[in-house]
C-alpha cells in the first residue's frame, strides 16, 4: 500500500537531538515540518530513555551541561519543570579497588600496594632513562610518560575496549592531546611532601581544571527532553512519523523540491514532498539512498561506526556503588563501563529494594557480542559482575538488553577524505539538503553540539542561504569536565579522537 505524497516545507530524517531541535525551532517559526523516525517507540536516538517494567535506562549516560547559552536556554524552554540537580561522580575500577577519574597518580600507586607500586616506579624509571625515541603510537607515547606497567593497568585495556583497535595502532598525537596534565614524577614528589607535612595544596601532580561537581538531569532520563520536544512539534500542527525507515531521497530537477520516501515494517510507504531536507541519518545511509547516486559518493560506503549495547541488570541489593558510572580497567572481562541508574535519578529505579546497573559493551554490529542472544548477554553480564566482585550472581533477579547501532563514528585513515568528498559534493549540488548531528556529519560529538548544528541549520533555512558553517561546531575532550554552564555563545572547537598510526606518520 502506498500513501499519497505529504507536503511539507521541511522533511527531517531522524528524531534524535538534532532532528527534533530543528523540528521544534521550525515549528515555532511557522514552518510545516514532517519528521520520520525508524524506531517504533522511542525518540531521542542515543539520547533516548528506554523503559522496561518501570525501570528506565539511559543509553550511554547524558549529563545536561553545556557551555553554549543558547542550548541551555533551549533545554529550559522545552523542559522547564523537570530538571533535577545531581552529584557528579565517576571512578576507575581495577582489581577490586576504585581510583579517581581523572587518574591521580600518587593515589594509584598507594592503592596498587608496595610490590606493584615498586614495579610501576621501576618501569617508570626505565622509560625515563631509556625512552623510545621513535614515538608513533598511543602505546609509545603513554609508555614513555608513565612506564609500561602503569600503561598496561590504566590505559591499554579500556582504550582498546572502546575503540576496537590496538593501542599500538592509534596515533601518539591523540594520546598527547587526551592525557593532559598528569605527571607521575610530580605526583610522587607531591605525595612525599605530603607525608612529611610540607605540602597541603590539592595538586597530586595534576594541573587539571576544576571538575563539575554537579550537573542537571531530567528526572526520568534524557528521553523526557525529546519526548517533550516531539509533543510540542505535534501540538504545533506538525508530524513525527514513528516506525518509518528512510528509503530513498530524490530531487525534482525542475522544481528543486525533494521527495523523501519512508517505509514501515508492514511494507507500506509514505512519500513526503518538501522544499528542504534535514538529515541526521548516518552519512553512509544518506549516500546510498540519494537517487540518482552522485558519482563521488560511493566513498561514503567506507565510513565505519562503533556500536555498543547495554545490559541492564536488576539486583537484590543496595546500590553497588555511588558513582554515575565506573570505568572497568580489567582485561578479565569484556564490559567497559557500568552505570548506576539510581545515581542519575532516583526515579529511574522504581523499587527501593533493588539496585539497577547497566553494563556497557563496545562492539561492532554483527560481531560475536552484538549477535549474541539477549539471554546469553544477560548471563555474561551477570558472570562479569560476579568476577569483578561487585555482586553475587544469585542476587540478579532480572535483566534486559538494549542495542545501539552506530553509537560512535570511527575515525580511520580514510574517513576525513570520505566525509570531505561527500560534504563538497552534496553542498555544491544540493543547497537545500542539510546534514546535522553526530551521524549526519560523521562527527564524534555530544547532544548539545548536535543541537547546535540543527540550530544553525534552521537559521540557514530561514535566511535562504548558508550563512552559518555548521561544520565548525564540535567539542574538546574536557568539555564535560570543566567550565561554567552557558558561558559561550557558540561551540566551535575540535574534539580529540584517535587516528591510526599510518595517518599520523
C-alpha positions in Angstrom: 0.0 0.0 0.0 1.4 3.4 -1.0 0.1 6.6 0.5 -0.3 9.9 -1.4 2.6 12.3 -1.0 2.6 14.5 2.1 3.7 18.1 1.5 6.0 20.0 3.9 8.3 22.9 4.0 11.0 20.8 5.6 11.3 17.0 5.9 13.6 15.7 8.7 15.3 12.3 8.8 15.7 11.1 12.4 14.0 12.1 15.7 17.2 12.5 17.7 18.5 15.6 19.4 19.5 17.3 16.1 16.3 16.3 14.2 13.9 17.3 17.0 15.8 20.5 17.8 15.3 21.5 14.1 11.7 20.4 14.1 10.9 22.3 17.3 12.5 25.6 16.1 11.0 25.4 12.6 7.6 24.8 14.2 8.0 27.9 16.3 8.7 29.9 13.1 5.5 28.6 11.4 7.1 26.1 9.0 5.3 22.9 8.0 7.5 20.1 9.1 7.4 16.3 8.9 9.9 14.1 10.9 10.5 10.4 10.1 11.9 8.1 12.8 12.6 4.4 12.2 12.2 3.4 15.9 8.6 2.3 16.6 8.5 3.6 20.2 11.3 6.0 21.2 12.5 9.4 20.1 15.9 10.8 21.1 18.3 8.5 19.3 21.2 7.6 21.5 19.8 10.2 24.0 16.6 8.2 24.4 15.4 6.7 27.7 14.3 3.0 27.4 11.7 1.8 29.9 11.3 -1.9 31.0 8.8 -2.8 33.7 9.1 0.6 35.3 12.9 0.7 35.1 14.4 3.4 32.9 17.8 3.2 31.2 19.9 6.0 29.8 21.8 4.8 26.7 25.3 5.8 27.4 24.8 8.5 30.1 23.9 12.1 29.3 24.9 14.9 31.7 22.9 18.0 30.8 25.7 20.6 30.8 26.6 22.9 28.0 28.9 25.9 27.6 26.5 27.2 24.9 23.9 29.6 26.4 21.5 29.1 23.5 21.5 25.3 24.2 20.9 25.8 27.9 18.1 28.2 27.2 16.5 25.8 24.8 16.6 23.0 27.3 14.9 25.2 29.8 12.3 26.2 27.3 11.4 22.7 26.2 11.6 21.1 29.7 11.1 23.9 32.2 10.0 22.0 35.3 11.6 18.5 35.2 15.3 19.0 35.8 17.0 17.9 39.0 20.5 18.6 40.2 22.7 15.5 40.6 26.1 15.0 42.1 28.8 14.1 39.6 30.9 11.0 40.4 32.9 8.7 38.1 35.8 6.5 39.0 38.0 3.8 37.6 37.6 0.2 38.9 40.6 -2.1 38.9 41.0 -5.4 40.7 38.5 -4.6 43.4 39.6 -1.0 44.1 38.3 2.3 43.0 40.6 5.0 41.6 39.8 8.7 41.0 38.8 9.8 37.5 40.8 11.5 36.1 43.5 9.4 37.4 45.6 10.7 40.4 49.0 9.1 40.1 50.0 9.1 43.8 46.7 7.7 44.8 47.0 5.0 42.1 50.4 3.9 43.4 49.2 3.8 47.0 46.2 1.7 46.1 48.3 -0.7 44.0 50.3 -1.8 47.0 54.0 -1.8 47.7 55.1 -4.6 45.3 53.1 -3.4 42.3 53.9 0.2 43.0 57.6 -0.6 43.1 57.3 -2.4 39.8 55.5 0.7 38.4 58.2 3.0 39.6 60.9 0.8 38.2 59.1 0.7 34.9 58.7 4.5 35.0 62.4 4.9 35.7 63.3 2.7 32.8 61.0 4.7 30.5 62.7 7.9 31.6 66.2 6.6 31.3 65.7 4.7 28.1 62.8 6.4 26.3 61.5 5.3 22.9 63.0 7.9 20.5 60.7 6.9 17.7 57.2 7.7 19.2 54.5 6.9 16.7 51.6 5.3 18.6 49.4 5.8 21.6 51.3 3.0 23.3 54.7 4.5 22.6 53.7 7.9 24.0 52.0 6.6 27.1 54.8 4.1 28.0 57.3 7.0 27.7 55.2 9.1 30.0 54.3 6.5 32.7 56.2 3.3 32.1 54.8 0.1 30.6 53.4 -1.2 33.9 51.1 1.8 34.6 50.2 2.0 30.9 49.0 -1.6 30.9 46.9 -1.1 34.0 45.2 2.2 33.4 45.4 3.0 29.7 45.6 0.0 27.4 42.6 -2.2 28.3 39.9 0.4 28.5 41.1 2.3 25.4 41.1 -0.8 23.3 37.6 -1.8 24.5 36.2 1.5 23.5 37.7 1.9 20.1 38.2 -1.6 18.9 41.7 -1.1 17.7 45.1 -1.9 19.4 46.8 0.9 21.2 49.9 0.4 19.1 47.9 1.4 16.0 46.5 4.6 17.5 48.4 7.8 16.9 50.7 9.4 19.5 49.1 12.8 18.7 45.8 11.6 20.2 47.5 10.4 23.4 49.3 13.7 23.8 46.0 15.6 23.5 43.9 13.2 25.5 46.1 12.7 28.6 46.9 16.2 29.8 48.4 17.5 32.9 49.3 14.2 34.6 52.9 13.9 35.7 53.9 10.8 37.6 57.1 12.3 38.8 55.3 15.4 40.1 52.7 13.2 41.8 55.3 11.1 43.6 57.2 14.2 44.8 53.9 15.7 45.9 53.0 12.6 47.9 56.4 12.5 49.6 56.0 16.2 50.6 52.5 15.5 52.0 53.8 12.6 54.1 56.3 15.0 55.6 53.7 17.7 56.1 55.5 20.0 53.6 52.6 20.4 51.1 48.9 20.7 51.7 47.9 22.1 48.3 45.4 19.9 46.5 47.5 19.1 43.4 48.7 15.4 43.4 50.8 16.1 40.4 48.0 17.1 38.2 47.4 20.5 36.6 43.7 20.0 35.8 40.8 22.3 35.7 38.1 22.1 38.4 35.7 19.3 37.5 32.0 19.7 37.6 30.7 18.7 41.0 27.0 18.5 39.9 25.0 18.5 36.7 21.4 18.9 35.7 19.4 15.8 34.6 15.8 15.2 33.6 14.2 13.4 36.5 13.1 10.4 34.3 16.1 10.4 31.9 17.1 12.3 28.8 14.2 10.9 26.8 11.9 13.3 28.7 13.6 16.2 26.8 13.0 14.7 23.4 9.5 13.4 24.2 8.6 16.9 25.2 10.1 18.3 22.0 8.2 15.8 20.0 4.9 16.7 21.8 5.5 20.4 21.1 6.1 19.8 17.4 2.9 17.8 17.2 1.0 20.4 19.2 2.2 23.0 16.7 0.4 21.1 13.9 3.4 19.2 12.5 4.1 15.4 12.3 6.5 12.9 13.8 6.1 9.6 12.0 7.3 6.7 14.1 8.3 3.4 12.7 9.2 4.9 9.3 12.6 4.0 7.9 14.4 6.2 5.4 14.4 4.5 2.0 15.0 7.0 -0.9 15.6 10.7 -1.5 15.1 12.2 -4.9 15.2 15.8 -6.1 12.9 17.0 -8.9 15.2 18.7 -11.4 12.5 21.1 -12.5 11.2 22.4 -9.2 14.1 21.6 -7.0 11.8 20.0 -4.4 12.6 16.8 -2.7 10.6 13.5 -2.5 11.5 11.6 0.6 10.3 8.0 0.8 10.0 6.1 4.0 8.6 2.6 4.7 7.0 0.8 7.6 7.6 -2.7 8.8 4.3 -3.8 7.1 5.6 -2.7 3.7 3.5 0.4 3.4 5.3 3.6 2.3 4.8 7.3 2.6 6.4 10.0 0.4 7.0 13.5 1.7 7.3 16.3 -0.8 9.5 19.1 0.7 11.4 22.2 -0.2 14.3 21.3 2.3 15.5 18.1 3.8 17.5 17.9 7.1 19.3 14.6 7.5 20.6 13.2 10.8 20.8 9.7 9.2 24.3 8.2 9.0 26.2 9.7 6.1 26.7 6.2 4.7 23.0 5.6 4.6 22.3 9.0 3.1 24.8 8.5 0.3 23.3 5.1 -0.5 19.7 6.4 -0.7 20.1 9.5 -2.8 18.7 8.9 -6.3 20.3 9.1 -8.8 23.6 8.5 -6.9 26.2 11.2 -7.5 29.4 9.7 -8.9 31.7 10.8 -6.0 29.5 9.4 -3.2 30.5 5.7 -3.2 33.4 6.6 -1.0 30.9 7.2 1.8 30.2 3.4 1.9 33.6 3.1 3.5 32.6 5.1 6.6 32.6 2.9 9.7 30.9 3.1 13.1 31.5 1.7 16.6 28.3 0.2 18.1 27.6 -0.7 21.7 25.0 -2.4 23.8 23.8 -2.0 27.4 22.8 -5.0 29.6 20.7 -3.7 32.5 20.5 -5.9 35.5 18.1 -5.7 38.4 19.9 -6.8 41.6 18.5 -7.7 45.0 20.8 -5.3 46.9 21.6 -1.8 47.9 23.3 0.3 45.2 26.6 -1.3 44.3 28.4 2.0 44.2 27.5 5.7 44.4 29.0 6.7 41.0 27.0 7.7 37.9 29.3 5.2 36.2 32.6 3.5 36.7 35.2 2.6 34.1 36.3 -1.0 34.1 40.1 -1.3 33.5 40.2 -5.1 33.7 41.2 -7.4 30.9 39.4 -10.4 32.6 36.0 -9.0 31.5 34.6 -7.5 28.3 32.5 -4.9 29.9 33.8 -1.3 29.5 31.6 0.8 31.8 29.0 0.1 34.5 26.3 2.6 35.2 24.3 3.0 38.4 20.9 4.3 37.1 19.7 5.5 40.5 22.7 7.8 40.8 21.5 9.5 37.7 18.0 9.9 39.1 16.1 8.1 41.9 13.1 8.0 39.6 15.0 5.7 37.1 14.6 2.8 39.6 11.1 2.2 40.9 11.9 -0.4 43.5 14.0 0.8 46.5 14.9 -2.8 47.4 16.7 -3.3 44.0 19.8 -1.9 42.5 19.8 -1.4 38.8 23.0 -1.2 36.9 23.8 -1.1 33.2 26.9 -2.9 31.8 28.1 -1.3 28.6 29.8 -3.3 25.9 31.6 -1.7 23.0 31.4 -3.7 19.8 30.8 -3.8 16.1 27.4 -4.6 14.6 27.4 -8.3 13.6 30.4 -9.4 15.8 30.1 -12.0 18.5 28.8 -9.7 21.2 26.3 -8.0 19.0 25.0 -11.2 17.6 24.6 -13.0 21.0 21.1 -13.6 22.2 19.6 -11.4 25.0 19.8 -14.5 27.3 23.4 -15.0 26.6 24.3 -11.3 27.2 22.4 -11.2 30.5 24.2 -14.4 31.6 27.6 -12.8 30.5 26.8 -9.6 32.3 25.8 -11.5 35.5 29.0 -13.5 35.4 31.2 -10.5 34.8 29.7 -8.6 37.7 30.5 -11.6 39.9 34.0 -11.8 38.5 34.5 -8.1 39.4 33.3 -8.8 42.9 30.5 -6.2 42.6 27.7 -8.7 43.3 26.8 -12.3 43.6 25.2 -14.0 40.5 22.3 -15.3 42.6 21.3 -11.8 43.6 20.5 -10.8 40.0 16.7 -11.1 39.6 16.2 -9.7 36.1 17.8 -8.1 33.0 17.2 -6.6 29.7 19.4 -5.8 26.6 19.4 -2.5 24.7 21.4 -2.4 21.4 22.6 0.9 20.0 23.9 0.7 16.4 26.3 3.4 15.1 26.9 4.9 18.5 30.4 6.3 17.6 31.7 7.3 14.2 35.0 5.6 13.5 37.9 7.9 12.7 40.1 5.7 10.5 42.7 6.6 7.8 40.2 7.4 5.1 37.2 8.9 7.0 38.2 12.5 6.7 38.7 12.3 2.9 35.4 10.5 2.5 33.5 13.0 4.6 35.1 15.9 2.8 34.1 14.5 -0.6 30.6 13.8 0.4 30.2 17.3 2.0 31.7 19.1 -1.0 29.5 17.1 -3.5 26.2 17.5 -1.6 26.6 21.1 -0.6 27.6 22.2 -4.1 24.9 20.1 -5.8 22.1 20.3 -3.2 21.9 23.6 -1.3 18.5 22.6 0.2 19.9 19.3 1.7 21.4 19.7 5.2 23.4 17.2 7.2 23.3 17.6 11.0 24.1 15.8 14.2 26.6 13.1 15.2 25.9 10.5 12.4 24.6 13.0 9.9 28.1 14.7 9.9 30.1 11.7 11.0 31.4 13.7 13.9 32.0 12.4 17.4 30.1 15.0 19.4 27.6 15.3 22.3 23.9 16.1 22.2 24.4 19.9 22.8 26.7 20.0 19.8 24.2 18.0 17.7 21.6 20.5 18.8 23.8 23.5 17.8 24.3 22.1 14.3 20.5 21.9 14.0 20.0 25.4 15.4 22.4 26.9 12.8 20.8 24.9 10.0 17.4 26.4 10.9 18.9 29.8 10.7 20.3 29.0 7.2 16.9 27.8 6.1 15.2 31.0 7.3 17.9 33.1 5.7 17.6 31.2 2.4 21.4 30.6 2.2 24.3 29.0 4.1 25.1 31.9 6.4 26.5 29.7 9.2 29.1 27.0 8.8 27.7 24.2 10.9 30.9 22.2 10.4 32.7 24.5 12.9 30.6 23.1 15.7 32.3 20.3 17.7 33.9 19.8 21.1 37.1 19.3 23.0 37.8 16.3 25.3 37.5 18.2 28.5 34.1 19.7 27.6 32.1 17.9 30.2 34.7 18.2 32.8 35.2 21.9 33.4 34.0 25.4 32.8 30.7 27.2 33.5 27.3 26.4 32.0 26.2 28.7 29.3 29.5 30.7 29.3 29.8 30.6 25.5 27.6 31.9 22.7 28.5 29.0 20.4 30.5 25.8 20.3 33.5 25.9 17.9 36.4 23.7 19.0 37.8 20.4 17.9 37.3 17.2 19.9 40.2 14.8 20.4 39.7 11.5 18.5 42.1 8.6 17.9 43.6 8.2 14.5 45.7 5.3 13.2 49.5 5.4 13.3 49.8 5.3 9.5 48.0 8.6 9.1 50.0 10.2 11.9 53.2 9.0 10.5 
